[in-house]
Amino acid sequence: MLNPFKKTDKEQEELKTAIMNYLNCPCRYFPPMDNDKELMTAYIEAAQRGKREGFVPVIVSCDDILWESLILNTCEDADTGGDAYVFSEEAVAGYRENALKQPLKSGKDVINEWMKLYHGSSDYDEGIIGEIDGGEKNDSFSGYSDHMSGMTLPVVMAEIPVKNPWEVFAYLPFGGWNECPDTLQMMSVLKYWHEKYGAVPAVITHDVLEVTVPEPVSDKQEALSLAIEQCNFCSDIVFQGVETIGALADILTKSRVWYFWWD
């Protein structure tokens, strides 16, 4: 979960401005709030408008760890003059252009490769699979919640100007560290899940991705297959979360929000 260092108002303003400039698209800032009602109302409106106007709304946390990931992925070799919030617009634009023109591998193949790379096989034992039971419904976002204060984190809601939902990762390349998939892997997998389940990225922080789907997965065996894929993609949600793939499958039969977290 997120726990960014507490910042002064001036520091937070500088970070917010930097992230909005980096995104280079219409953004709306939301300071920490007691609840996310206003944020969710704005997100729902933007999601409906985005279908007409050709953008994908994404709620983006304003924290330094995310900022560092964005800069390392897009501007690592660019001269920023040592200023923490200066970046190369040319490097960012070039990274996005290059990512969007790359041919994407099969998302299913990426998931299978991820399984073999980090788990050494293509199967889980029965104890990890477990029964399809014990999962709780999830229809709300939680990645932008500060669990220490009980408030929301400072975020911007960005209207990412992409044709396809999976292309948002070209604008927000937050992965590529530890077991967190990199930009092209994220794009490949979310393209696969969008075409199969209607999955759309909705929340991105430095270590959390939340995805919306139109409906829960109705068939339990289909949900189990998807849960295995999700565990391959992000094993922390099982091994440091719900403990069994069956419990994750049960969640998927009830939920319109998918949650991913990388340690």
BALOBA-1460 file (C-alpha; in Angstrom, 3 decimals):
// residues 263
<rec num="1" residu="m" x="0.000" y="0.000" z="0.000"/>
<rec num="2" residu="l" x="1.048" y="3.587" z="-0.513"/>
<rec num="3" residu="n" x="2.610" y="5.580" z="2.283"/>
<rec num="4" residu="p" x="4.304" y="8.565" z="0.630"/>
<rec num="5" residu="f" x="6.425" y="10.917" z="2.718"/>
<rec num="6" residu="k" x="4.416" y="13.816" z="4.057"/>
<rec num="7" residu="k" x="5.161" y="16.944" z="2.045"/>
<rec num="8" residu="t" x="4.777" y="20.652" z="2.646"/>
<rec num="9" residu="d" x="2.089" y="22.463" z="0.669"/>
<rec num="10" residu="k" x="4.779" y="23.963" z="-1.570"/>
<rec num="11" residu="e" x="6.421" y="20.590" z="-2.214"/>
<rec num="12" residu="q" x="3.065" y="18.971" z="-2.980"/>
<rec num="13" residu="e" x="2.186" y="21.782" z="-5.363"/>
<rec num="14" residu="e" x="5.494" y="21.334" z="-7.193"/>
<rec num="15" residu="l" x="4.971" y="17.578" z="-7.503"/>
<rec num="16" residu="k" x="1.368" y="17.959" z="-8.648"/>
<rec num="17" residu="t" x="2.392" y="20.500" z="-11.287"/>
<rec num="18" residu="a" x="5.245" y="18.281" z="-12.482"/>
<rec num="19" residu="i" x="2.987" y="15.241" z="-12.888"/>
<rec num="20" residu="m" x="0.353" y="17.253" z="-14.740"/>
<rec num="21" residu="n" x="3.005" y="18.732" z="-17.041"/>
<rec num="22" residu="y" x="4.459" y="15.273" z="-17.623"/>
<rec num="23" residu="l" x="1.051" y="13.874" z="-18.573"/>
<rec num="24" residu="n" x="0.453" y="16.828" z="-20.943"/>
<rec num="25" residu="c" x="-3.299" y="16.285" z="-21.131"/>
<rec num="26" residu="p" x="-6.360" y="17.694" z="-19.351"/>
<rec num="27" residu="c" x="-6.017" y="16.928" z="-15.636"/>
<rec num="28" residu="r" x="-8.015" y="17.741" z="-12.527"/>
<rec num="29" residu="y" x="-6.362" y="17.769" z="-9.122"/>
<rec num="30" residu="f" x="-8.019" y="16.334" z="-6.008"/>
<rec num="31" residu="p" x="-6.373" y="17.109" z="-2.647"/>
<rec num="32" residu="p" x="-6.662" y="14.640" z="0.248"/>
<rec num="33" residu="m" x="-10.303" y="14.196" z="1.265"/>
<rec num="34" residu="d" x="-12.225" y="12.354" z="3.979"/>
<rec num="35" residu="n" x="-13.914" y="10.177" z="1.343"/>
<rec num="36" residu="d" x="-13.761" y="9.629" z="-2.404"/>
<rec num="37" residu="k" x="-17.349" y="10.555" z="-3.288"/>
<rec num="38" residu="e" x="-16.389" y="13.682" z="-5.247"/>
<rec num="39" residu="l" x="-13.538" y="11.864" z="-6.972"/>
<rec num="40" residu="m" x="-15.726" y="8.938" z="-7.993"/>
<rec num="41" residu="t" x="-18.464" y="11.235" z="-9.302"/>
<rec num="42" residu="a" x="-15.878" y="12.995" z="-11.449"/>
<rec num="43" residu="y" x="-14.394" y="9.693" z="-12.627"/>
<rec num="44" residu="i" x="-17.759" y="8.275" z="-13.705"/>
<rec num="45" residu="e" x="-18.567" y="11.466" z="-15.608"/>
<rec num="46" residu="a" x="-15.155" y="11.450" z="-17.294"/>
<rec num="47" residu="a" x="-15.453" y="7.764" z="-18.238"/>
<rec num="48" residu="q" x="-18.763" y="8.447" z="-19.971"/>
<rec num="49" residu="r" x="-17.433" y="11.559" z="-21.703"/>
<rec num="50" residu="g" x="-14.218" y="9.796" z="-22.691"/>
<rec num="51" residu="k" x="-16.144" y="7.315" z="-24.829"/>
<rec num="52" residu="r" x="-17.495" y="10.232" z="-26.859"/>
<rec num="53" residu="e" x="-14.391" y="12.411" z="-26.918"/>
<rec num="54" residu="g" x="-11.700" y="9.748" z="-27.296"/>
<rec num="55" residu="f" x="-9.770" y="9.582" z="-24.047"/>
<rec num="56" residu="v" x="-9.369" y="7.222" z="-21.091"/>
<rec num="57" residu="p" x="-9.619" y="8.745" z="-17.590"/>
<rec num="58" residu="v" x="-7.034" y="7.479" z="-15.121"/>
<rec num="59" residu="i" x="-6.707" y="8.459" z="-11.458"/>
<rec num="60" residu="v" x="-2.994" y="9.004" z="-10.802"/>
<rec num="61" residu="s" x="-1.406" y="9.360" z="-7.380"/>
<rec num="62" residu="c" x="0.848" y="12.354" z="-6.743"/>
<rec num="63" residu="d" x="3.766" y="10.745" z="-4.963"/>
<rec num="64" residu="d" x="7.519" y="10.908" z="-5.463"/>
<rec num="65" residu="i" x="8.010" y="7.172" z="-5.961"/>
<rec num="66" residu="l" x="5.673" y="7.159" z="-8.952"/>
<rec num="67" residu="w" x="7.391" y="10.283" z="-10.273"/>
<rec num="68" residu="e" x="10.777" y="8.579" z="-9.996"/>
<rec num="69" residu="s" x="9.508" y="5.540" z="-11.937"/>
<rec num="70" residu="l" x="8.094" y="7.724" z="-14.706"/>
<rec num="71" residu="i" x="11.351" y="9.638" z="-15.067"/>
<rec num="72" residu="l" x="13.578" y="6.547" z="-14.934"/>
<rec num="73" residu="n" x="11.500" y="4.860" z="-17.638"/>
<rec num="74" residu="t" x="11.340" y="7.826" z="-19.997"/>
<rec num="75" residu="c" x="14.137" y="10.309" z="-19.223"/>
<rec num="76" residu="e" x="16.944" y="8.293" z="-17.626"/>
<rec num="77" residu="d" x="19.550" y="9.594" z="-20.073"/>
<rec num="78" residu="a" x="18.139" y="13.110" z="-20.432"/>
<rec num="79" residu="d" x="19.781" y="16.134" z="-18.797"/>
<rec num="80" residu="t" x="17.365" y="17.586" z="-16.219"/>
<rec num="81" residu="g" x="19.874" y="19.916" z="-14.620"/>
<rec num="82" residu="g" x="19.591" y="18.130" z="-11.282"/>
<rec num="83" residu="d" x="16.141" y="19.580" z="-10.578"/>
<rec num="84" residu="a" x="13.858" y="16.905" z="-9.071"/>
<rec num="85" residu="y" x="10.820" y="18.066" z="-11.049"/>
<rec num="86" residu="v" x="12.423" y="18.983" z="-14.362"/>
<rec num="87" residu="f" x="12.127" y="16.465" z="-17.184"/>
<rec num="88" residu="s" x="12.764" y="16.244" z="-20.908"/>
<rec num="89" residu="e" x="9.529" y="16.748" z="-22.811"/>
<rec num="90" residu="e" x="11.277" y="15.486" z="-25.945"/>
<rec num="91" residu="a" x="12.344" y="12.260" z="-24.222"/>
<rec num="92" residu="v" x="8.845" y="11.642" z="-22.850"/>
<rec num="93" residu="a" x="7.217" y="12.255" z="-26.235"/>
<rec num="94" residu="g" x="9.748" y="9.964" z="-27.903"/>
<rec num="95" residu="y" x="9.149" y="7.199" z="-25.363"/>
<rec num="96" residu="r" x="5.384" y="7.367" z="-25.900"/>
<rec num="97" residu="e" x="5.692" y="7.384" z="-29.672"/>
<rec num="98" residu="n" x="8.042" y="4.415" z="-29.621"/>
<rec num="99" residu="a" x="5.890" y="2.407" z="-27.168"/>
<rec num="100" residu="l" x="2.728" y="2.981" z="-29.192"/>
<rec num="101" residu="k" x="4.262" y="1.819" z="-32.461"/>
<rec num="102" residu="q" x="5.764" y="-1.393" z="-31.062"/>
<rec num="103" residu="p" x="4.035" y="-4.658" z="-32.068"/>
<rec num="104" residu="l" x="2.563" y="-6.232" z="-28.950"/>
<rec num="105" residu="k" x="3.084" y="-9.863" z="-28.054"/>
<rec num="106" residu="s" x="0.131" y="-12.049" z="-27.175"/>
<rec num="107" residu="g" x="-0.985" y="-11.109" z="-23.672"/>
<rec num="108" residu="k" x="-1.566" y="-14.759" z="-22.855"/>
<rec num="109" residu="d" x="1.997" y="-15.596" z="-23.926"/>
<rec num="110" residu="v" x="3.363" y="-12.787" z="-21.753"/>
<rec num="111" residu="i" x="1.449" y="-14.158" z="-18.761"/>
<rec num="112" residu="n" x="2.759" y="-17.685" z="-19.353"/>
<rec num="113" residu="e" x="6.329" y="-16.422" z="-19.733"/>
<rec num="114" residu="w" x="5.962" y="-14.480" z="-16.478"/>
<rec num="115" residu="m" x="4.855" y="-17.660" z="-14.708"/>
<rec num="116" residu="k" x="7.864" y="-19.661" z="-15.915"/>
<rec num="117" residu="l" x="10.298" y="-16.823" z="-15.185"/>
<rec num="118" residu="y" x="9.282" y="-16.286" z="-11.565"/>
<rec num="119" residu="h" x="7.793" y="-19.636" z="-10.551"/>
<rec num="120" residu="g" x="9.842" y="-22.068" z="-12.614"/>
<rec num="121" residu="s" x="6.891" y="-24.050" z="-13.968"/>
<rec num="122" residu="s" x="3.531" y="-23.682" z="-15.699"/>
<rec num="123" residu="d" x="1.375" y="-25.055" z="-12.881"/>
<rec num="124" residu="y" x="0.473" y="-24.280" z="-9.262"/>
<rec num="125" residu="d" x="0.020" y="-26.997" z="-6.665"/>
<rec num="126" residu="e" x="-3.428" y="-27.796" z="-5.294"/>
<rec num="127" residu="g" x="-2.759" y="-26.016" z="-2.020"/>
<rec num="128" residu="i" x="-2.251" y="-22.702" z="-3.809"/>
<rec num="129" residu="i" x="-5.302" y="-23.275" z="-6.021"/>
<rec num="130" residu="g" x="-7.701" y="-24.079" z="-3.166"/>
<rec num="131" residu="e" x="-11.484" y="-23.913" z="-3.336"/>
<rec num="132" residu="i" x="-13.388" y="-21.270" z="-5.300"/>
<rec num="133" residu="d" x="-14.719" y="-19.682" z="-2.151"/>
<rec num="134" residu="g" x="-14.037" y="-17.047" z="0.499"/>
<rec num="135" residu="g" x="-13.683" y="-13.989" z="-1.738"/>
<rec num="136" residu="e" x="-15.312" y="-10.623" z="-1.068"/>
<rec num="137" residu="k" x="-17.028" y="-8.406" z="-3.625"/>
<rec num="138" residu="n" x="-14.968" y="-5.451" z="-4.855"/>
<rec num="139" residu="d" x="-16.687" y="-2.690" z="-6.787"/>
<rec num="140" residu="s" x="-14.692" y="0.271" z="-5.447"/>
<rec num="141" residu="f" x="-11.181" y="1.673" z="-5.752"/>
<rec num="142" residu="s" x="-8.775" y="1.556" z="-2.826"/>
<rec num="143" residu="g" x="-5.322" y="2.163" z="-4.290"/>
<rec num="144" residu="y" x="-5.449" y="5.912" z="-3.642"/>
<rec num="145" residu="s" x="-6.429" y="5.520" z="0.017"/>
<rec num="146" residu="d" x="-3.981" y="6.482" z="2.751"/>
<rec num="147" residu="h" x="-4.681" y="3.785" z="5.312"/>
<rec num="148" residu="m" x="-2.740" y="5.633" z="7.994"/>
<rec num="149" residu="s" x="-4.867" y="8.792" z="7.898"/>
<rec num="150" residu="g" x="-8.099" y="7.346" z="6.534"/>
<rec num="151" residu="m" x="-8.097" y="9.997" z="3.795"/>
<rec num="152" residu="t" x="-7.523" y="9.841" z="0.083"/>
<rec num="153" residu="l" x="-4.049" y="10.551" z="-1.244"/>
<rec num="154" residu="p" x="-3.511" y="13.612" z="-3.429"/>
<rec num="155" residu="v" x="-4.323" y="12.542" z="-6.992"/>
<rec num="156" residu="v" x="-4.931" y="13.907" z="-10.450"/>
<rec num="157" residu="m" x="-7.556" y="12.544" z="-12.777"/>
<rec num="158" residu="a" x="-5.937" y="12.554" z="-16.194"/>
<rec num="159" residu="e" x="-7.788" y="12.367" z="-19.505"/>
<rec num="160" residu="i" x="-5.237" y="10.214" z="-21.357"/>
<rec num="161" residu="p" x="-5.596" y="10.858" z="-25.124"/>
<rec num="162" residu="v" x="-5.379" y="7.284" z="-26.379"/>
<rec num="163" residu="k" x="-7.640" y="5.303" z="-28.659"/>
<rec num="164" residu="n" x="-7.308" y="2.024" z="-26.771"/>
<rec num="165" residu="p" x="-7.371" y="1.595" z="-22.960"/>
<rec num="166" residu="w" x="-4.213" y="-0.523" z="-22.827"/>
<rec num="167" residu="e" x="-2.239" y="2.341" z="-24.401"/>
<rec num="168" residu="v" x="-2.414" y="4.399" z="-21.189"/>
<rec num="169" residu="f" x="0.793" y="2.653" z="-20.034"/>
<rec num="170" residu="a" x="2.717" y="4.446" z="-22.790"/>
<rec num="171" residu="y" x="1.726" y="7.663" z="-20.979"/>
<rec num="172" residu="l" x="2.156" y="6.242" z="-17.478"/>
<rec num="173" residu="p" x="5.067" y="3.764" z="-17.578"/>
<rec num="174" residu="f" x="5.195" y="2.973" z="-13.865"/>
<rec num="175" residu="g" x="6.420" y="-0.651" z="-14.102"/>
<rec num="176" residu="g" x="9.603" y="-2.479" z="-14.979"/>
<rec num="177" residu="w" x="10.926" y="-2.949" z="-11.435"/>
<rec num="178" residu="n" x="11.142" y="-6.142" z="-9.332"/>
<rec num="179" residu="e" x="8.276" y="-8.380" z="-10.529"/>
<rec num="180" residu="c" x="6.180" y="-5.485" z="-11.850"/>
<rec num="181" residu="p" x="5.710" y="-5.895" z="-15.631"/>
<rec num="182" residu="d" x="7.220" y="-3.257" z="-17.906"/>
<rec num="183" residu="t" x="5.312" y="-0.994" z="-20.281"/>
<rec num="184" residu="l" x="4.982" y="-3.335" z="-23.258"/>
<rec num="185" residu="q" x="4.092" y="-6.278" z="-21.014"/>
<rec num="186" residu="m" x="1.403" y="-4.193" z="-19.322"/>
<rec num="187" residu="m" x="0.056" y="-3.133" z="-22.702"/>
<rec num="188" residu="s" x="0.017" y="-6.694" z="-24.040"/>
<rec num="189" residu="v" x="-1.765" y="-8.170" z="-21.017"/>
<rec num="190" residu="l" x="-4.340" y="-5.393" z="-20.697"/>
<rec num="191" residu="k" x="-5.056" y="-5.569" z="-24.435"/>
<rec num="192" residu="y" x="-5.770" y="-9.286" z="-24.009"/>
<rec num="193" residu="w" x="-7.989" y="-8.715" z="-20.957"/>
<rec num="194" residu="h" x="-9.763" y="-5.766" z="-22.577"/>
<rec num="195" residu="e" x="-10.658" y="-7.799" z="-25.633"/>
<rec num="196" residu="k" x="-11.805" y="-10.737" z="-23.508"/>
<rec num="197" residu="y" x="-13.372" y="-9.054" z="-20.470"/>
<rec num="198" residu="g" x="-13.634" y="-5.334" z="-21.271"/>
<rec num="199" residu="a" x="-10.893" y="-4.466" z="-18.752"/>
<rec num="200" residu="v" x="-9.933" y="-0.770" z="-18.558"/>
<rec num="201" residu="p" x="-7.104" y="0.689" z="-16.399"/>
<rec num="202" residu="a" x="-8.549" y="3.198" z="-13.933"/>
<rec num="203" residu="v" x="-6.106" y="3.841" z="-11.049"/>
<rec num="204" residu="i" x="-2.312" y="3.944" z="-11.153"/>
<rec num="205" residu="t" x="-0.031" y="4.595" z="-8.183"/>
<rec num="206" residu="h" x="3.638" y="3.697" z="-7.781"/>
<rec num="207" residu="d" x="2.771" y="0.092" z="-6.871"/>
<rec num="208" residu="v" x="-0.964" y="-0.377" z="-7.518"/>
<rec num="209" residu="l" x="-3.011" y="-0.837" z="-10.674"/>
<rec num="210" residu="e" x="-6.803" y="-0.987" z="-10.503"/>
<rec num="211" residu="v" x="-8.872" y="-2.043" z="-13.477"/>
<rec num="212" residu="t" x="-12.600" y="-1.852" z="-14.136"/>
<rec num="213" residu="v" x="-14.690" y="-4.436" z="-15.990"/>
<rec num="214" residu="p" x="-18.333" y="-4.108" z="-17.101"/>
<rec num="215" residu="e" x="-19.484" y="-7.240" z="-15.266"/>
<rec num="216" residu="p" x="-18.082" y="-9.893" z="-12.924"/>
<rec num="217" residu="v" x="-17.022" y="-13.185" z="-14.488"/>
<rec num="218" residu="s" x="-20.154" y="-15.330" z="-14.378"/>
<rec num="219" residu="d" x="-18.640" y="-18.798" z="-14.837"/>
<rec num="220" residu="k" x="-16.600" y="-20.141" z="-11.910"/>
<rec num="221" residu="q" x="-14.195" y="-22.193" z="-14.014"/>
<rec num="222" residu="e" x="-13.587" y="-19.191" z="-16.272"/>
<rec num="223" residu="a" x="-12.964" y="-17.122" z="-13.142"/>
<rec num="224" residu="l" x="-10.452" y="-19.714" z="-11.943"/>
<rec num="225" residu="s" x="-8.585" y="-19.582" z="-15.262"/>
<rec num="226" residu="l" x="-8.506" y="-15.793" z="-15.038"/>
<rec num="227" residu="a" x="-7.354" y="-15.923" z="-11.417"/>
<rec num="228" residu="i" x="-4.412" y="-18.114" z="-12.455"/>
<rec num="229" residu="e" x="-3.531" y="-15.559" z="-15.132"/>
<rec num="230" residu="q" x="-3.774" y="-12.725" z="-12.619"/>
<rec num="231" residu="c" x="-1.566" y="-14.588" z="-10.156"/>
<rec num="232" residu="n" x="1.008" y="-15.070" z="-12.923"/>
<rec num="233" residu="f" x="0.786" y="-11.355" z="-13.727"/>
<rec num="234" residu="c" x="0.883" y="-10.189" z="-10.096"/>
<rec num="235" residu="s" x="1.571" y="-12.974" z="-7.599"/>
<rec num="236" residu="d" x="1.580" y="-10.594" z="-4.600"/>
<rec num="237" residu="i" x="-2.218" y="-10.331" z="-4.721"/>
<rec num="238" residu="v" x="-2.346" y="-14.031" z="-3.835"/>
<rec num="239" residu="f" x="0.829" y="-14.827" z="-1.891"/>
<rec num="240" residu="q" x="0.700" y="-11.607" z="0.135"/>
<rec num="241" residu="g" x="-3.048" y="-11.138" z="-0.144"/>
<rec num="242" residu="v" x="-5.974" y="-13.549" z="-0.438"/>
<rec num="243" residu="e" x="-3.659" y="-16.601" z="-0.033"/>
<rec num="244" residu="t" x="-5.286" y="-18.914" z="-2.608"/>
<rec num="245" residu="i" x="-6.077" y="-18.618" z="-6.302"/>
<rec num="246" residu="g" x="-9.534" y="-20.030" z="-5.583"/>
<rec num="247" residu="a" x="-10.300" y="-17.119" z="-3.248"/>
<rec num="248" residu="l" x="-9.195" y="-14.704" z="-5.984"/>
<rec num="249" residu="a" x="-11.425" y="-16.528" z="-8.473"/>
<rec num="250" residu="d" x="-14.358" y="-16.117" z="-6.081"/>
<rec num="251" residu="i" x="-13.657" y="-12.384" z="-5.908"/>
<rec num="252" residu="l" x="-13.704" y="-12.194" z="-9.712"/>
<rec num="253" residu="t" x="-17.188" y="-13.764" z="-9.818"/>
<rec num="254" residu="k" x="-18.513" y="-10.871" z="-7.704"/>
<rec num="255" residu="s" x="-16.444" y="-7.826" z="-8.646"/>
<rec num="256" residu="r" x="-16.226" y="-5.052" z="-11.215"/>
<rec num="257" residu="v" x="-12.855" y="-3.813" z="-9.974"/>
<rec num="258" residu="w" x="-9.637" y="-5.843" z="-10.276"/>
<rec num="259" residu="y" x="-6.822" y="-4.960" z="-7.900"/>
<rec num="260" residu="f" x="-3.083" y="-5.499" z="-8.483"/>
<rec num="261" residu="w" x="-0.268" y="-4.658" z="-6.094"/>
<rec num="262" residu="w" x="3.465" y="-5.253" z="-6.454"/>
<rec num="263" residu="d" x="5.797" y="-5.293" z="-3.457"/>
